[in-house]
């Protein structure tokens, strides 16, 4: 077998609720899936938008919030 690097073990989770869609997604279920994959959720950023931003998917303010959460928690990955 081969060894994998210990990367991506700490994650900032992002959950954006798009009001224009009728989908109801459970952030708790997402957190459980991440944990079952061996990743430690260290922060969660949530928000609401009418539709995805073409440039960043989230708005610029939310992007700053995600960036701050990554820096504060020393996360390896954003999901």
N, C-alpha and C positions, 0 to 999 in steps of 0.2 A: 504494500500500500504506500501511499504518499502522504506527506504531512501538509496540512493546510495552515496558513498563517492565522494568527488570532486577530482577525480584522472583522469589524462589523458586529462586535458583540454588544455594543451599547448604542441604542437608537433613540432618536427623537421621533415620536409618532405625530403625524399631521392628519387631522380629520376636518375636512371642509364640507359643510352641508350646503349643497346647491339647491336653493329654493325653487328653481325652475324645473327641477326633476322630482318625480314622485317617489324616487328610491328612498327607502328607509334603511340606512346601514347602522349597525350597532358598533360604536367605537370599542365597547367592552369585548366584543367578539374578535375584533381586529387585534386588540391587545393580547388576547389569549393565543391567537394564531402566531403572533410575533414571539411570544414567550415559548410556545411549543417548538418553535424553530431554533431555540437556544439563544435568542437575542434578548438582552435586558432592556426594556423600555425605561429610559431615564428621565424623559420629559414628554409631555403631550401638548401640542398646540392645536387649538380648535378655532373654527371661524365659520361664517356664513357668507355666501355670495349668491348672486342671481345666476351667474354663469362663470365658467373659467376665464381667467385673463389670458389673452392670446400670447402674451410675452412670458409670464411667470407661472401661469395656472392659478396662483393666488395673487392677491394685490401686493403692491410694493411694501405697504406697512406690515402685512402678514409675513412677507419675506424677511423683513428686518427682525420680526419677532422670532422666526424660525432660526435665523442666523445667531441671534442672542442666546436662544435656548441651546444651540449646538455648542457655542463657546462656553456657556456656563456649566453645562453638563459634561463637556469633553466627549461628546458622542462621536461615534465612528461613522454613522449612517443616518440618513433621514428617510423615513418610510411614510 
